[in-house]
Structure formats: C-alpha cells, structure tokens
Amino acid sequence: MNPILQRSRPKNTWFHPVVFTIINLYRRNVCVVFVKRREIE
C-alpha cells in the first residue's frame, strides 16, 4: 500500500501482489453480496 512502509518492513516481502490481489477480490465480492442483499430487502 505505502512504499515507505514496505521499505521499513522488509519482513513483509512474502506478502507479494498475488496475495494482495486475492484479498482485494474477496473484499470486493463481500461488498457486492452485501449490496445485493440490501437491494433484495
């Protein structure tokens, strides 16, 4: 997210973009499901 934070914490190099993308997709799907539920109600 923040390049400065990534530089100061080299231990988080295992957290590569693929994992970040999966998390982003998951959060987006959760939001979509939530919105659809509200529309149905």
Secondary structure as UniProt FT lines:
FT   HELIX           3..8
FT   HELIX           10..14
FT   HELIX           17..40
//
